[in-house]
């Protein structure tokens, strides 16, 4: 039984990670636990990060009896605890199962990360994920840190009074933000954070949490850059890169539509200077009329964030001050102008692939003409998320099956969109 299953892994009290072959690896989909087979896992990608989960014990299946077992004690050092282990997948990978664990009573809430299942298979770590984007823009080996340090110094020297440059330098140096790192080494997509305010109160917000929540992994921007500051950063990047993308709406800000008039002025400045490059907006898409204005000014693409295409589920996570119907209307404003629209869909196994969710997703795609889905992992304690949504779900079709079943572009990053106004390459 379970002869093709990876082995369970656990951590001892000192944080050492080891495998335990008698127990087969389990994966979690919503609140269902399933044995993992070798076709459910891939070799752990370079750039993944393993971490130990406090107050939580790993769960696996006994290879002899098929019984579900909670490994609360280290089998190699009886009397000491065994802790669950999870993995943070690198960019371009989506999780297909969550880490299987049993938490202690009154356990602490986990930080705002995704918790993908991991095991041991064929003499290496194995994870439940799949690559959804061929772009290597954030692969670890693509970051040249000498070039990044030199780039930061050059930007600061040339634009000493630009507050956005100072903010993004901090993001690169203190947080290792991949988007900021790419900006300073002159590659692909550059971030343009602009808004310290938001019109939603997402329970998994990674830039602002109340004192009772888990700490935010990064600091939100505290000022509104001027259109000139934004345009300076965008144009320097656009001129330096072959297929450049510049994006409003980053993890270090609130909702960019809250400063839509500033963004509009910045877009006009950029488009007066060049027709090159893709100007993108990552947004909750709460203000369709502002989306229309930005599109008319020169916005090329829109990425709409959602945890669910079902209104009730969406509202429980985003806790918005706007109508759910605004998402659909914003998509239509873009598509009516011949623009590109993506969904930033927060992947949570067992919810994202549930039948009711799949039906609603297909309906949203059909009604709006969305071009692409970016399959990005939800960053939140799984138990806290399930508790907040308070849903009863039947087993889903599987994340991998869902992704492969939809006949539209899939990915992880905002793509470069060549516009009709853009001149051909020399």
KOLZALUM-970819 format. One record per residue (C-alpha): x, y, z; residue in three letters; residue number from 1. Coordinates in pm, 1 decimal, decimal comma, m for minus. Layout:
<rs>
<<X; Y; Z>; "ala"; NUM>
...
</rs>
This chain:
<rs>
<<0,0; 0,0; 0,0>; "unk"; 1>
<<126,7; 349,3; m93,1>; "unk"; 2>
<<436,9; 197,9; m252,5>; "unk"; 3>
<<465,8; 490,4; m496,2>; "unk"; 4>
<<411,7; 757,0; m234,0>; "unk"; 5>
<<682,6; 993,9; m112,0>; "unk"; 6>
<<775,4; 971,2; 254,1>; "unk"; 7>
<<658,9; 1207,1; 523,2>; "unk"; 8>
<<911,2; 1465,8; 642,2>; "unk"; 9>
<<927,7; 1632,4; 982,9>; "unk"; 10>
<<1151,3; 1859,0; 1186,8>; "unk"; 11>
<<1298,2; 1786,2; 1528,7>; "unk"; 12>
<<1312,2; 2031,9; 1818,1>; "unk"; 13>
<<1632,9; 2184,6; 1677,8>; "unk"; 14>
<<1486,5; 2245,5; 1332,3>; "unk"; 15>
<<1662,9; 1955,0; 1159,8>; "unk"; 16>
<<1446,2; 1815,6; 878,0>; "unk"; 17>
<<1437,5; 1440,8; 813,7>; "unk"; 18>
<<1218,1; 1184,4; 644,3>; "unk"; 19>
<<1025,9; 896,5; 799,3>; "unk"; 20>
<<972,9; 620,2; 544,3>; "unk"; 21>
<<705,3; 417,1; 733,9>; "unk"; 22>
<<460,5; 703,5; 683,4>; "unk"; 23>
<<355,8; 810,4; 335,7>; "unk"; 24>
<<327,5; 1179,8; 258,2>; "unk"; 25>
<<m18,2; 1335,4; 284,7>; "unk"; 26>
<<m151,0; 1644,9; 110,9>; "unk"; 27>
<<m437,7; 1865,8; 213,6>; "unk"; 28>
<<m717,2; 1999,4; m5,1>; "unk"; 29>
<<m945,6; 2228,6; 197,5>; "unk"; 30>
<<m994,9; 2008,9; 505,4>; "unk"; 31>
<<m952,3; 1674,4; 324,7>; "unk"; 32>
<<m630,7; 1473,1; 359,1>; "unk"; 33>
<<m512,3; 1251,9; 73,4>; "unk"; 34>
<<m209,8; 1023,7; 22,0>; "unk"; 35>
<<32,7; 1166,2; m234,1>; "unk"; 36>
<<165,4; 949,9; m516,1>; "unk"; 37>
<<476,2; 1010,0; m724,3>; "unk"; 38>
<<268,2; 1169,7; m1002,2>; "unk"; 39>
<<134,2; 1429,1; m758,0>; "unk"; 40>
<<477,6; 1572,2; m675,2>; "unk"; 41>
<<772,4; 1734,7; m848,4>; "unk"; 42>
<<1131,4; 1774,6; m740,7>; "unk"; 43>
<<1155,6; 2078,3; m514,7>; "unk"; 44>
<<1247,8; 2371,4; m743,3>; "unk"; 45>
<<1555,4; 2580,2; m685,5>; "unk"; 46>
<<1467,3; 2884,3; m477,3>; "unk"; 47>
<<1209,6; 2703,7; m262,8>; "unk"; 48>
<<1218,5; 2765,9; 111,4>; "unk"; 49>
<<1140,9; 2497,4; 367,6>; "unk"; 50>
<<1009,3; 2607,6; 705,6>; "unk"; 51>
<<908,4; 2446,2; 1030,1>; "unk"; 52>
<<552,0; 2502,6; 1153,7>; "unk"; 53>
<<532,1; 2577,6; 1527,6>; "unk"; 54>
<<267,5; 2403,9; 1738,8>; "unk"; 55>
<<183,1; 2169,7; 1452,8>; "unk"; 56>
<<253,9; 1798,2; 1402,3>; "unk"; 57>
<<284,0; 1630,0; 1059,5>; "unk"; 58>
<<22,2; 1387,9; 934,8>; "unk"; 59>
<<88,5; 1088,4; 708,2>; "unk"; 60>
<<m51,1; 752,1; 606,8>; "unk"; 61>
<<76,3; 424,5; 750,0>; "unk"; 62>
<<216,1; 231,6; 451,5>; "unk"; 63>
<<102,8; m102,7; 595,3>; "unk"; 64>
<<m248,9; m29,4; 717,7>; "unk"; 65>
<<m347,3; 287,1; 528,8>; "unk"; 66>
<<m433,4; 447,6; 862,0>; "unk"; 67>
<<m394,2; 823,8; 899,3>; "unk"; 68>
<<m129,2; 892,7; 1164,6>; "unk"; 69>
<<m35,3; 1212,1; 1349,0>; "unk"; 70>
<<339,5; 1206,0; 1414,3>; "unk"; 71>
<<356,8; 1405,4; 1735,8>; "unk"; 72>
<<679,0; 1243,8; 1859,8>; "unk"; 73>
<<1019,2; 1220,1; 1694,4>; "unk"; 74>
<<1051,3; 848,0; 1604,5>; "unk"; 75>
<<1432,6; 872,3; 1621,7>; "unk"; 76>
<<1439,6; 1048,0; 1958,5>; "unk"; 77>
<<1138,5; 932,9; 2165,5>; "unk"; 78>
<<1007,1; 1185,5; 2411,6>; "unk"; 79>
<<1083,5; 1484,9; 2189,6>; "unk"; 80>
<<836,6; 1649,5; 1951,7>; "unk"; 81>
<<806,4; 1619,2; 1574,1>; "unk"; 82>
<<700,0; 1934,0; 1389,8>; "unk"; 83>
<<533,0; 1972,5; 1052,4>; "unk"; 84>
<<732,0; 2112,9; 760,5>; "unk"; 85>
<<601,5; 2316,3; 468,3>; "unk"; 86>
<<752,7; 2480,2; 161,2>; "unk"; 87>
<<734,1; 2824,6; 3,1>; "unk"; 88>
<<748,6; 2768,8; m372,4>; "unk"; 89>
<<937,6; 3019,2; m589,3>; "unk"; 90>
<<762,9; 3248,0; m834,7>; "unk"; 91>
<<610,9; 3080,5; m1143,8>; "unk"; 92>
<<493,5; 2776,7; m941,4>; "unk"; 93>
<<141,3; 2713,2; m811,6>; "unk"; 94>
<<66,2; 2481,1; m525,8>; "unk"; 95>
<<m161,8; 2183,2; m582,3>; "unk"; 96>
<<m189,8; 2061,3; m221,0>; "unk"; 97>
<<m138,8; 2222,1; 119,2>; "unk"; 98>
<<83,4; 2084,9; 393,1>; "unk"; 99>
<<m94,2; 1823,4; 609,7>; "unk"; 100>
<<m65,6; 1885,7; 981,9>; "unk"; 101>
<<m257,7; 1875,2; 1308,7>; "unk"; 102>
<<m224,9; 2185,8; 1522,8>; "unk"; 103>
<<m214,9; 2198,9; 1899,0>; "unk"; 104>
<<m487,6; 2362,4; 2101,4>; "unk"; 105>
<<m434,2; 2741,3; 2123,2>; "unk"; 106>
<<m158,9; 2731,0; 1862,3>; "unk"; 107>
<<m23,0; 3057,9; 1724,1>; "unk"; 108>
<<m144,8; 3184,1; 1387,9>; "unk"; 109>
<<100,6; 3124,7; 1104,6>; "unk"; 110>
<<269,5; 3411,0; 914,0>; "unk"; 111>
<<135,1; 3534,5; 580,8>; "unk"; 112>
<<296,4; 3274,3; 354,1>; "unk"; 113>
<<160,6; 2989,7; 140,3>; "unk"; 114>
<<192,3; 2643,9; 297,3>; "unk"; 115>
<<259,6; 2387,5; 24,9>; "unk"; 116>
<<299,0; 2018,5; 105,8>; "unk"; 117>
<<648,4; 1867,8; 94,6>; "unk"; 118>
<<789,2; 1514,9; 132,4>; "unk"; 119>
<<1091,3; 1302,0; 44,7>; "unk"; 120>
<<1110,4; 1105,6; m281,0>; "unk"; 121>
<<1392,1; 959,1; m491,8>; "unk"; 122>
<<1661,1; 1092,9; m256,2>; "unk"; 123>
<<1536,4; 1449,5; m260,7>; "unk"; 124>
<<1264,8; 1682,5; m141,7>; "unk"; 125>
<<939,6; 1660,0; m336,0>; "unk"; 126>
<<661,0; 1919,6; m339,6>; "unk"; 127>
<<301,8; 1942,1; m458,1>; "unk"; 128>
<<324,5; 2211,7; m722,5>; "unk"; 129>
<<341,3; 2279,8; m1093,5>; "unk"; 130>
<<513,6; 2541,8; m1303,0>; "unk"; 131>
<<254,2; 2767,7; m1464,0>; "unk"; 132>
<<477,8; 3026,3; m1633,4>; "unk"; 133>
<<783,0; 2967,1; m1854,6>; "unk"; 134>
<<917,5; 3315,6; m1788,0>; "unk"; 135>
<<1237,1; 3312,2; m1583,1>; "unk"; 136>
<<1206,8; 3673,8; m1470,9>; "unk"; 137>
<<1216,6; 3579,1; m1101,8>; "unk"; 138>
<<1415,5; 3254,3; m1110,4>; "unk"; 139>
<<1684,1; 3282,1; m839,1>; "unk"; 140>
<<1975,7; 3236,0; m1078,7>; "unk"; 141>
<<1857,7; 3531,4; m1285,9>; "unk"; 142>
<<1944,9; 3783,0; m1014,0>; "unk"; 143>
<<2294,4; 3927,7; m1048,5>; "unk"; 144>
<<2349,0; 4090,5; m710,1>; "unk"; 145>
<<2662,7; 4277,3; m810,4>; "unk"; 146>
<<2466,1; 4429,9; m1096,2>; "unk"; 147>
<<2176,5; 4506,8; m861,3>; "unk"; 148>
<<2401,3; 4687,6; m612,4>; "unk"; 149>
<<2557,4; 4883,7; m895,4>; "unk"; 150>
<<2212,2; 4961,2; m1033,5>; "unk"; 151>
<<2084,5; 5093,4; m701,1>; "unk"; 152>
<<2388,7; 5319,6; m671,9>; "unk"; 153>
<<2337,1; 5447,3; m1026,6>; "unk"; 154>
<<1966,0; 5518,6; m978,8>; "unk"; 155>
<<2030,8; 5702,1; m651,4>; "unk"; 156>
<<2304,1; 5911,0; m812,6>; "unk"; 157>
<<2099,9; 6004,0; m1119,2>; "unk"; 158>
<<1766,5; 6057,0; m939,7>; "unk"; 159>
<<1870,0; 6169,4; m588,7>; "unk"; 160>
<<1543,0; 6349,3; m511,4>; "unk"; 161>
<<1305,8; 6083,3; m641,9>; "unk"; 162>
<<1127,1; 5937,9; m338,4>; "unk"; 163>
<<1004,1; 5637,1; m534,7>; "unk"; 164>
<<1364,5; 5537,7; m608,7>; "unk"; 165>
<<1442,8; 5556,4; m235,9>; "unk"; 166>
<<1139,0; 5345,2; m151,5>; "unk"; 167>
<<1219,7; 5079,5; m412,0>; "unk"; 168>
<<1584,6; 5072,0; m302,9>; "unk"; 169>
<<1459,6; 4985,3; 46,1>; "unk"; 170>
<<1235,4; 4712,6; m98,9>; "unk"; 171>
<<1531,7; 4562,1; m284,3>; "unk"; 172>
<<1785,0; 4585,5; m2,1>; "unk"; 173>
<<1568,1; 4500,3; 298,9>; "unk"; 174>
<<1302,8; 4265,7; 158,7>; "unk"; 175>
<<1473,2; 4125,5; m149,7>; "unk"; 176>
<<1159,7; 4209,5; m348,5>; "unk"; 177>
<<1204,3; 4033,8; m686,2>; "unk"; 178>
<<1027,1; 4312,5; m875,7>; "unk"; 179>
<<1253,1; 4577,8; m722,8>; "unk"; 180>
<<1560,4; 4362,1; m786,4>; "unk"; 181>
<<1465,7; 4335,1; m1152,8>; "unk"; 182>
<<1419,3; 4711,8; m1174,7>; "unk"; 183>
<<1773,4; 4778,7; m1056,9>; "unk"; 184>
<<1928,9; 4521,7; m1286,9>; "unk"; 185>
<<1726,4; 4639,7; m1586,9>; "unk"; 186>
<<1511,7; 4331,6; m1652,6>; "unk"; 187>
<<1152,9; 4274,0; m1763,9>; "unk"; 188>
<<890,2; 4403,7; m1516,1>; "unk"; 189>
<<937,8; 4704,9; m1288,0>; "unk"; 190>
<<720,2; 4803,3; m989,6>; "unk"; 191>
<<551,6; 5143,2; m954,7>; "unk"; 192>
<<391,9; 5151,4; m606,7>; "unk"; 193>
<<189,3; 5467,5; m551,5>; "unk"; 194>
<<m90,6; 5433,5; m296,3>; "unk"; 195>
<<m70,3; 5420,7; 84,4>; "unk"; 196>
<<m451,4; 5387,9; 107,2>; "unk"; 197>
<<m694,3; 5107,0; 28,2>; "unk"; 198>
<<m1069,3; 5056,0; 1,5>; "unk"; 199>
<<m1061,9; 4694,6; 118,9>; "unk"; 200>
<<m949,2; 4526,7; 440,9>; "unk"; 201>
<<m823,1; 4189,1; 317,0>; "unk"; 202>
<<m775,6; 3938,9; 595,2>; "unk"; 203>
<<m451,2; 3826,3; 427,1>; "unk"; 204>
<<m316,8; 4172,1; 339,8>; "unk"; 205>
<<63,1; 4146,7; 323,3>; "unk"; 206>
<<133,9; 4517,2; 373,4>; "unk"; 207>
<<m103,8; 4617,7; 653,4>; "unk"; 208>
<<m236,1; 4412,5; 946,1>; "unk"; 209>
<<m393,4; 4520,0; 1273,0>; "unk"; 210>
<<m210,8; 4449,2; 1597,5>; "unk"; 211>
<<m403,5; 4126,0; 1653,7>; "unk"; 212>
<<m310,4; 3977,5; 1317,4>; "unk"; 213>
<<11,2; 3815,8; 1195,7>; "unk"; 214>
<<288,4; 4065,9; 1116,2>; "unk"; 215>
<<301,1; 4209,0; 764,6>; "unk"; 216>
<<607,2; 4076,1; 577,0>; "unk"; 217>
<<674,5; 4416,1; 422,4>; "unk"; 218>
<<612,6; 4784,2; 488,9>; "unk"; 219>
<<351,8; 4976,2; 290,6>; "unk"; 220>
<<453,1; 5291,4; 105,7>; "unk"; 221>
<<381,6; 5598,7; 321,5>; "unk"; 222>
<<356,8; 5869,1; 54,2>; "unk"; 223>
<<200,1; 5934,0; m284,9>; "unk"; 224>
<<470,6; 5984,7; m546,6>; "unk"; 225>
<<417,7; 6263,1; m796,2>; "unk"; 226>
<<338,3; 6187,5; m1160,5>; "unk"; 227>
<<688,1; 6311,3; m1247,2>; "unk"; 228>
<<851,8; 6073,5; m997,7>; "unk"; 229>
<<653,6; 5781,0; m1137,2>; "unk"; 230>
<<726,0; 5871,9; m1497,7>; "unk"; 231>
<<1099,6; 5910,1; m1426,8>; "unk"; 232>
<<1119,6; 5554,2; m1291,2>; "unk"; 233>
<<897,5; 5407,3; m1562,1>; "unk"; 234>
<<1077,0; 5572,4; m1853,6>; "unk"; 235>
<<1424,7; 5487,0; m1729,2>; "unk"; 236>
<<1316,6; 5122,8; m1711,1>; "unk"; 237>
<<1133,5; 5125,2; m2044,1>; "unk"; 238>
<<1432,0; 5271,3; m2228,5>; "unk"; 239>
<<1668,4; 5013,1; m2075,2>; "unk"; 240>
<<1473,8; 4692,1; m2145,4>; "unk"; 241>
<<1384,8; 4512,1; m2468,8>; "unk"; 242>
<<1031,1; 4406,2; m2370,8>; "unk"; 243>
<<956,2; 4624,6; m2068,2>; "unk"; 244>
<<658,1; 4606,7; m1835,3>; "unk"; 245>
<<588,8; 4867,3; m1566,1>; "unk"; 246>
<<320,8; 4789,5; m1310,2>; "unk"; 247>
<<114,6; 4984,1; m1061,7>; "unk"; 248>
<<m23,6; 4783,7; m770,2>; "unk"; 249>
<<247,6; 4614,3; m564,9>; "unk"; 250>
<<262,4; 4419,4; m241,2>; "unk"; 251>
<<408,2; 4727,4; m71,0>; "unk"; 252>
<<104,7; 4948,7; m127,3>; "unk"; 253>
<<m270,9; 4969,8; m87,1>; "unk"; 254>
<<m506,9; 5001,4; m382,7>; "unk"; 255>
<<m359,2; 5209,8; m668,5>; "unk"; 256>
<<m703,4; 5323,2; m786,2>; "unk"; 257>
<<m722,5; 5534,6; m471,2>; "unk"; 258>
<<m475,0; 5766,9; m644,2>; "unk"; 259>
<<m608,3; 5712,1; m997,3>; "unk"; 260>
<<m572,3; 6078,2; m1092,4>; "unk"; 261>
<<m200,0; 6063,2; m1013,5>; "unk"; 262>
<<m163,6; 5742,5; m1215,2>; "unk"; 263>
<<m348,2; 5899,8; m1509,3>; "unk"; 264>
<<m112,7; 6197,8; m1515,7>; "unk"; 265>
<<188,3; 5964,1; m1492,3>; "unk"; 266>
<<60,4; 5747,0; m1778,9>; "unk"; 267>
<<9,2; 6056,0; m1996,0>; "unk"; 268>
<<367,8; 6166,2; m1924,7>; "unk"; 269>
<<498,7; 5820,6; m2013,4>; "unk"; 270>
<<299,4; 5797,3; m2333,8>; "unk"; 271>
<<401,5; 6146,9; m2440,7>; "unk"; 272>
<<762,8; 6031,8; m2421,1>; "unk"; 273>
<<729,8; 5684,7; m2577,3>; "unk"; 274>
<<485,3; 5429,6; m2713,2>; "unk"; 275>
<<721,7; 5150,1; m2609,8>; "unk"; 276>
<<649,3; 4914,0; m2323,3>; "unk"; 277>
<<347,6; 4771,0; m2142,1>; "unk"; 278>
<<184,3; 4978,3; m1868,7>; "unk"; 279>
<<1,9; 4742,3; m1634,7>; "unk"; 280>
<<m225,5; 4785,9; m1334,5>; "unk"; 281>
<<m256,7; 4524,8; m1058,1>; "unk"; 282>
<<m579,8; 4615,6; m882,2>; "unk"; 283>
<<m890,7; 4510,8; m695,5>; "unk"; 284>
<<m1067,4; 4683,6; m989,0>; "unk"; 285>
<<m1312,4; 4853,8; m758,7>; "unk"; 286>
<<m1364,2; 5171,1; m964,7>; "unk"; 287>
<<m1461,6; 5088,6; m1325,8>; "unk"; 288>
<<m1493,6; 5455,3; m1423,1>; "unk"; 289>
<<m1131,7; 5514,8; m1317,3>; "unk"; 290>
<<m1020,5; 5203,6; m1504,7>; "unk"; 291>
<<m1182,4; 5348,8; m1817,4>; "unk"; 292>
<<m997,5; 5679,0; m1773,2>; "unk"; 293>
<<m663,4; 5501,8; m1727,1>; "unk"; 294>
<<m725,0; 5283,7; m2032,2>; "unk"; 295>
<<m801,4; 5590,5; m2242,6>; "unk"; 296>
<<m482,2; 5755,1; m2114,5>; "unk"; 297>
<<m266,4; 5460,3; m2225,1>; "unk"; 298>
<<m299,6; 5175,1; m1974,8>; "unk"; 299>
<<m232,9; 4850,6; m2165,5>; "unk"; 300>
<<m325,7; 4572,5; m1925,4>; "unk"; 301>
<<m519,9; 4508,8; m1605,5>; "unk"; 302>
<<m476,8; 4230,5; m1350,4>; "unk"; 303>
<<m782,3; 4180,0; m1130,2>; "unk"; 304>
<<m718,9; 4020,5; m789,9>; "unk"; 305>
<<m971,0; 3776,2; m647,2>; "unk"; 306>
<<m974,6; 3484,1; m408,5>; "unk"; 307>
<<m1302,2; 3359,3; m552,4>; "unk"; 308>
<<m1539,4; 3440,5; m841,4>; "unk"; 309>
<<m1831,1; 3390,0; m600,8>; "unk"; 310>
<<m1945,0; 3710,2; m434,5>; "unk"; 311>
<<m2007,6; 3577,2; m83,0>; "unk"; 312>
<<m1666,3; 3411,4; m65,1>; "unk"; 313>
<<m1493,9; 3716,0; m212,8>; "unk"; 314>
<<m1653,7; 3948,8; 41,5>; "unk"; 315>
<<m1537,7; 3741,5; 338,4>; "unk"; 316>
<<m1175,0; 3771,5; 233,1>; "unk"; 317>
<<m1154,2; 4122,0; 80,7>; "unk"; 318>
<<m1404,5; 4294,1; 313,3>; "unk"; 319>
<<m1441,2; 4568,3; 49,7>; "unk"; 320>
<<m1599,2; 4913,0; 49,2>; "unk"; 321>
<<m1715,8; 4862,1; m310,1>; "unk"; 322>
<<m1946,8; 4637,6; m508,5>; "unk"; 323>
<<m1834,3; 4293,6; m621,5>; "unk"; 324>
<<m1990,0; 4370,3; m961,0>; "unk"; 325>
<<m1718,3; 4635,4; m1009,6>; "unk"; 326>
<<m1470,1; 4359,7; m1098,7>; "unk"; 327>
<<m1675,9; 4248,0; m1396,7>; "unk"; 328>
<<m1744,2; 4605,9; m1505,5>; "unk"; 329>
<<m1373,6; 4694,2; m1488,4>; "unk"; 330>
<<m1283,8; 4395,2; m1702,7>; "unk"; 331>
<<m1543,5; 4499,6; m1959,4>; "unk"; 332>
<<m1415,2; 4859,2; m1965,1>; "unk"; 333>
<<m1073,6; 4724,9; m2062,2>; "unk"; 334>
<<m1194,5; 4465,4; m2312,1>; "unk"; 335>
<<m1426,7; 4718,1; m2481,4>; "unk"; 336>
<<m1112,8; 4919,3; m2553,4>; "unk"; 337>
<<m917,6; 4623,2; m2688,3>; "unk"; 338>
<<m697,6; 4593,2; m2378,6>; "unk"; 339>
<<m552,3; 4285,4; m2205,0>; "unk"; 340>
<<m708,2; 4150,8; m1883,2>; "unk"; 341>
<<m574,5; 3891,3; m1638,7>; "unk"; 342>
<<m715,7; 3743,2; m1321,9>; "unk"; 343>
<<m485,2; 3726,9; m1022,8>; "unk"; 344>
<<m652,8; 3419,4; m874,1>; "unk"; 345>
<<m539,8; 3324,8; m523,2>; "unk"; 346>
<<m493,2; 2948,0; m534,8>; "unk"; 347>
<<m613,1; 2751,2; m232,8>; "unk"; 348>
<<m648,2; 2376,5; m297,3>; "unk"; 349>
<<m995,5; 2250,8; m220,2>; "unk"; 350>
<<m1158,4; 2590,1; m269,9>; "unk"; 351>
<<m1024,4; 2710,2; m605,5>; "unk"; 352>
<<m1101,0; 2373,1; m765,5>; "unk"; 353>
<<m1436,8; 2313,0; m593,2>; "unk"; 354>
<<m1719,5; 2255,0; m841,5>; "unk"; 355>
<<m1914,2; 2565,8; m738,8>; "unk"; 356>
<<m1601,0; 2778,4; m776,2>; "unk"; 357>
<<m1510,9; 2630,9; m1114,9>; "unk"; 358>
<<m1858,7; 2698,1; m1250,6>; "unk"; 359>
<<m1845,9; 3058,2; m1129,2>; "unk"; 360>
<<m1495,2; 3106,4; m1270,7>; "unk"; 361>
<<m1598,5; 2980,9; m1614,5>; "unk"; 362>
<<m1900,1; 3209,8; m1606,4>; "unk"; 363>
<<m1684,2; 3513,3; m1515,4>; "unk"; 364>
<<m1440,3; 3432,7; m1796,2>; "unk"; 365>
<<m1722,9; 3391,0; m2047,5>; "unk"; 366>
<<m1897,3; 3714,7; m1947,4>; "unk"; 367>
<<m1584,5; 3932,1; m1946,4>; "unk"; 368>
<<m1351,9; 3784,8; m2210,1>; "unk"; 369>
<<m1058,9; 3761,9; m1966,7>; "unk"; 370>
<<m738,2; 3674,9; m2154,5>; "unk"; 371>
<<m533,7; 3504,3; m1886,0>; "unk"; 372>
<<m529,7; 3361,7; m1534,0>; "unk"; 373>
<<m228,9; 3414,0; m1311,1>; "unk"; 374>
<<m234,1; 3124,0; m1065,6>; "unk"; 375>
<<m81,5; 3274,7; m751,9>; "unk"; 376>
<<m77,5; 3103,1; m414,1>; "unk"; 377>
<<m280,2; 3241,4; m124,6>; "unk"; 378>
<<m53,7; 3373,0; 151,8>; "unk"; 379>
<<m229,2; 3285,7; 474,3>; "unk"; 380>
<<m256,3; 3033,0; 757,1>; "unk"; 381>
<<m475,9; 2758,2; 600,8>; "unk"; 382>
<<m681,8; 2701,3; 914,6>; "unk"; 383>
<<m738,6; 3073,1; 966,1>; "unk"; 384>
<<m852,6; 3107,3; 604,9>; "unk"; 385>
<<m1095,6; 2816,1; 628,8>; "unk"; 386>
<<m1233,3; 2951,4; 954,6>; "unk"; 387>
<<m1284,1; 3297,9; 804,8>; "unk"; 388>
<<m1467,3; 3166,8; 496,9>; "unk"; 389>
<<m1682,9; 2921,7; 696,0>; "unk"; 390>
<<m1773,1; 2696,8; 402,6>; "unk"; 391>
<<m1854,2; 2330,1; 364,2>; "unk"; 392>
<<m1710,6; 2195,6; 38,6>; "unk"; 393>
<<m1703,7; 1863,2; m139,2>; "unk"; 394>
<<m1364,7; 1738,5; m269,0>; "unk"; 395>
<<m1255,2; 1940,1; m571,0>; "unk"; 396>
<<m1139,6; 1835,9; m916,7>; "unk"; 397>
<<m773,6; 1904,6; m834,4>; "unk"; 398>
<<m575,8; 2222,0; m899,0>; "unk"; 399>
<<m367,3; 2065,4; m1173,7>; "unk"; 400>
<<m677,4; 1931,7; m1350,8>; "unk"; 401>
<<m844,6; 2271,5; m1325,2>; "unk"; 402>
<<m548,2; 2465,0; m1464,8>; "unk"; 403>
<<m507,9; 2224,4; m1755,0>; "unk"; 404>
<<m881,1; 2223,6; m1834,0>; "unk"; 405>
<<m922,7; 2595,1; m1900,4>; "unk"; 406>
<<m861,1; 2700,4; m2263,3>; "unk"; 407>
<<m700,8; 3038,8; m2197,1>; "unk"; 408>
<<m351,3; 3166,0; m2133,0>; "unk"; 409>
<<m207,9; 3061,9; m1798,1>; "unk"; 410>
<<81,8; 3215,0; m1615,2>; "unk"; 411>
<<216,6; 3383,8; m1306,7>; "unk"; 412>
<<358,4; 3715,2; m1432,8>; "unk"; 413>
<<214,4; 4013,2; m1615,7>; "unk"; 414>
<<302,0; 3955,0; m1981,9>; "unk"; 415>
<<458,6; 4203,9; m2217,0>; "unk"; 416>
<<188,0; 4325,9; m2453,8>; "unk"; 417>
<<297,7; 4471,7; m2784,4>; "unk"; 418>
<<62,9; 4758,1; m2869,9>; "unk"; 419>
<<m33,6; 4873,8; m3218,3>; "unk"; 420>
<<128,0; 5211,1; m3150,1>; "unk"; 421>
<<460,9; 5058,1; m3058,3>; "unk"; 422>
<<733,4; 5082,8; m3322,7>; "unk"; 423>
<<888,6; 4760,9; m3452,4>; "unk"; 424>
<<1227,9; 4650,5; m3326,0>; "unk"; 425>
<<1522,9; 4776,9; m3524,0>; "unk"; 426>
</rs>
